[in-house]
Amino acid sequence: MWFWGGLLESLSKVVSKTSKLIGVDAIYDVVEHAKIRLPKVDFHQDRFIKLLDFPDASLDIVISVDTFECIINKESLVTEIHRVLKPNGKVIFAHWDWDTQVYNSIHKDIIREFVAKFSDWQQPWMDSSDGLMGRKLWGQFQGKGKFQGYMDSFSLLETEYKAGKYGYDRLHDLAGLVEKGEIDIKEYNSILHEMKSLNTSKQYFYSVTSFIYCGTKI
């Protein structure tokens, strides 16, 4: 099971022993849990508003996964990342493009509606949301003239429908919109039943695409 800080845990296994890893998250409980699990990583609680709490030209690389849409002032963050990176420092920003979610279903209109509602959904813990952020990363970084880079992509493909799988968990997240009355409960239960049936008959399929900007400070 993936946990907050899991990316840093993976990085800690491949970087040199002299490298210093720093983690930043806005939620206090998340930061405290990560500190216990990864005591060698320097964790900070920070809900970015204007400035990053790092000196000029102090970091070699800045990596973010599925966070950028939650930042209200995205242009300021790009400027701050440019400031704290060393000359020729690297930036890697990845983000699911939520509108690319695909479920195999005979109920095409319902699935399209669910995907759109998920993509547009600003959940309670988010300061901002943009389900199309993945496709906007190029413009946010390359378009500001502060970085030179390229785009890449990764598509997650799943053929199992069970708890812990990404497609299963995202579909069950939509229960929050059912509770708010934004998704019809009968349609929702119908899709859940269909996914279980498709899984049993080995016809279940889910995918979603992440777009990744890889750049160098200029």
C-alpha positions as CSV (number, residue, x, y, z in Angstrom):
1,M,0.0,0.0,0.0
2,W,1.4,3.4,-1.0
3,F,1.6,6.0,1.8
4,W,2.4,9.7,1.9
5,G,6.2,9.9,1.6
6,G,6.4,6.7,-0.4
7,L,8.2,8.5,-3.3
8,L,10.9,9.6,-0.9
9,E,11.2,6.1,0.5
10,S,11.8,4.8,-3.0
11,L,14.3,7.6,-3.7
12,S,16.1,6.9,-0.5
13,K,17.0,3.4,-1.8
14,V,18.6,4.7,-5.0
15,V,20.3,8.0,-4.2
16,S,23.8,8.2,-2.8
17,K,24.3,8.1,1.0
18,T,25.5,11.7,0.9
19,S,22.3,13.0,-0.7
20,K,19.8,14.9,1.5
21,L,16.1,14.3,0.9
22,I,13.5,16.9,1.9
23,G,9.8,16.3,1.9
24,V,7.1,18.9,2.0
25,D,3.4,18.5,2.6
26,A,0.6,20.8,3.8
27,I,-1.1,18.4,6.2
28,Y,0.3,18.1,9.8
29,D,-0.7,14.5,10.4
30,V,0.8,13.4,7.1
31,V,4.1,15.0,7.9
32,E,4.3,13.5,11.4
33,H,3.5,10.0,10.1
34,A,6.2,10.4,7.4
35,K,8.8,11.6,10.0
36,I,8.3,8.4,12.0
37,R,8.5,6.1,9.0
38,L,11.4,7.9,7.3
39,P,13.5,9.5,10.1
40,K,16.4,10.3,7.8
41,V,14.3,12.5,5.6
42,D,13.9,16.2,6.5
43,F,10.1,16.8,6.4
44,H,8.5,20.2,6.4
45,Q,4.9,21.2,6.8
46,D,4.1,24.0,4.3
47,R,0.9,25.0,2.5
48,F,2.6,27.1,-0.2
49,I,1.2,30.6,-0.4
50,K,4.1,32.9,-1.5
51,L,7.6,31.7,-0.7
52,L,9.4,28.4,-0.2
53,D,11.4,28.1,3.0
54,F,14.7,27.4,1.3
55,P,17.7,29.7,0.4
56,D,18.4,30.7,-3.1
57,A,20.2,28.1,-5.3
58,S,20.2,25.5,-2.5
59,L,18.5,22.5,-4.2
60,D,19.7,20.2,-7.0
61,I,16.3,18.9,-8.0
62,V,12.6,19.5,-7.2
63,I,10.1,16.6,-7.7
64,S,6.3,16.8,-7.3
65,V,3.7,14.2,-7.9
66,D,0.0,15.0,-8.1
67,T,0.3,18.2,-6.0
68,F,0.4,21.1,-8.4
69,E,-3.3,21.3,-9.0
70,C,-3.8,22.0,-5.3
71,I,-1.6,25.1,-5.4
72,I,-3.6,28.4,-5.8
73,N,-0.8,30.5,-7.1
74,K,0.9,28.2,-9.5
75,E,3.0,30.9,-11.3
76,S,4.5,32.0,-8.0
77,L,5.4,28.4,-7.2
78,V,7.2,28.0,-10.5
79,T,9.1,31.2,-9.8
80,E,10.1,30.0,-6.3
81,I,11.2,26.6,-7.7
82,H,13.4,28.5,-10.2
83,R,14.9,30.6,-7.3
84,V,15.7,27.7,-5.0
85,L,17.3,25.5,-7.6
86,K,21.0,25.6,-8.3
87,P,22.3,26.6,-11.7
88,N,21.2,23.8,-14.1
89,G,19.0,22.4,-11.4
90,K,16.3,19.9,-12.4
91,V,12.6,19.9,-12.0
92,I,10.3,16.9,-12.4
93,F,6.5,17.5,-12.1
94,A,4.1,14.6,-12.7
95,H,0.3,14.8,-12.6
96,W,-2.5,12.5,-13.4
97,D,-4.7,14.0,-16.0
98,W,-8.0,12.9,-14.5
99,D,-10.0,13.3,-17.6
100,T,-8.1,10.5,-19.2
101,Q,-9.6,7.9,-16.9
102,V,-11.1,4.9,-18.8
103,Y,-13.4,2.2,-17.5
104,N,-14.7,-0.6,-19.7
105,S,-18.4,-0.3,-19.4
106,I,-21.6,-0.7,-21.5
107,H,-22.9,2.4,-19.7
108,K,-20.8,4.9,-21.7
109,D,-22.7,8.0,-20.9
110,I,-22.7,7.3,-17.1
111,I,-19.0,6.5,-17.1
112,R,-18.2,9.7,-19.0
113,E,-20.3,11.7,-16.5
114,F,-18.5,10.0,-13.6
115,V,-15.0,10.7,-15.0
116,A,-16.0,14.4,-15.7
117,K,-17.4,14.9,-12.2
118,F,-14.3,13.3,-10.6
119,S,-12.0,15.5,-12.8
120,D,-13.9,18.7,-11.7
121,W,-14.2,17.7,-8.0
122,Q,-12.4,19.9,-5.5
123,Q,-12.2,17.7,-2.4
124,P,-12.3,19.2,1.1
125,W,-8.5,18.9,1.7
126,M,-7.6,20.8,-1.6
127,D,-6.9,24.5,-1.7
128,S,-7.5,24.4,-5.5
129,S,-8.2,21.8,-8.1
130,D,-7.8,21.2,-11.8
131,G,-8.4,17.8,-13.1
132,L,-6.7,18.7,-16.4
133,M,-3.4,19.7,-14.7
134,G,-1.4,17.0,-16.4
135,R,-1.8,18.4,-19.8
136,K,-1.0,21.9,-18.5
137,L,2.4,21.2,-17.0
138,W,4.2,22.0,-20.3
139,G,2.7,25.5,-20.4
140,Q,3.2,26.1,-16.7
141,F,6.9,25.5,-16.8
142,Q,8.2,25.8,-20.4
143,G,5.8,28.6,-21.1
144,K,7.3,30.9,-18.4
145,G,10.8,31.0,-19.9
146,K,12.5,29.8,-16.7
147,F,13.0,26.1,-17.7
148,Q,14.0,24.1,-20.8
149,G,12.7,20.6,-20.9
150,Y,10.4,18.0,-22.4
151,M,7.2,16.1,-21.7
152,D,6.8,12.4,-21.0
153,S,3.9,10.2,-20.0
154,F,3.0,7.1,-18.1
155,S,-0.3,5.2,-18.4
156,L,-1.5,3.0,-15.6
157,L,-3.3,-0.1,-16.9
158,E,-5.3,-2.4,-14.6
159,T,-7.3,-5.6,-15.3
160,E,-8.2,-6.3,-11.6
161,Y,-11.0,-4.7,-9.7
162,K,-10.3,-4.9,-6.0
163,A,-9.6,-2.7,-3.0
164,G,-6.1,-1.2,-3.2
165,K,-6.2,-1.1,-7.0
166,Y,-6.2,2.5,-8.4
167,G,-9.4,2.2,-10.5
168,Y,-11.3,0.5,-7.7
169,D,-10.3,3.1,-5.2
170,R,-11.0,6.1,-7.4
171,L,-14.5,4.7,-8.3
172,H,-15.2,4.3,-4.5
173,D,-13.9,7.8,-3.9
174,L,-17.0,9.0,-5.8
175,A,-19.2,7.9,-2.9
176,G,-18.4,11.4,-1.6
177,L,-20.2,12.9,-4.5
178,V,-23.1,10.4,-4.1
179,E,-23.5,11.7,-0.5
180,K,-23.6,15.3,-1.8
181,G,-26.3,14.3,-4.3
182,E,-24.1,15.1,-7.3
183,I,-24.1,11.5,-8.5
184,D,-27.3,9.4,-8.7
185,I,-27.0,6.5,-6.2
186,K,-28.9,4.1,-8.5
187,E,-26.5,4.8,-11.4
188,Y,-23.5,4.6,-9.0
189,N,-24.6,1.2,-7.6
190,S,-25.2,0.0,-11.1
191,I,-21.7,0.8,-12.2
192,L,-20.2,-0.8,-9.0
193,H,-22.2,-4.0,-9.8
194,E,-21.0,-3.9,-13.4
195,M,-17.4,-3.6,-12.4
196,K,-17.6,-6.6,-10.1
197,S,-19.3,-8.6,-12.9
198,L,-16.6,-7.6,-15.4
199,N,-13.9,-8.5,-13.0
200,T,-15.4,-12.0,-12.5
201,S,-15.6,-12.6,-16.3
202,K,-12.1,-11.1,-16.8
203,Q,-13.4,-8.2,-18.9
204,Y,-12.6,-5.4,-16.4
205,F,-10.2,-2.7,-17.6
206,Y,-9.1,0.6,-16.2
207,S,-6.5,3.1,-17.2
208,V,-5.4,6.7,-16.5
209,T,-2.5,8.7,-17.8
210,S,0.1,10.8,-16.0
211,F,1.9,13.5,-17.9
212,I,5.4,14.5,-16.7
213,Y,7.4,17.6,-17.2
214,C,11.2,17.2,-17.0
215,G,13.1,20.4,-17.1
216,T,16.4,22.2,-16.4
217,K,16.7,25.7,-14.9
218,I,17.8,28.4,-17.3
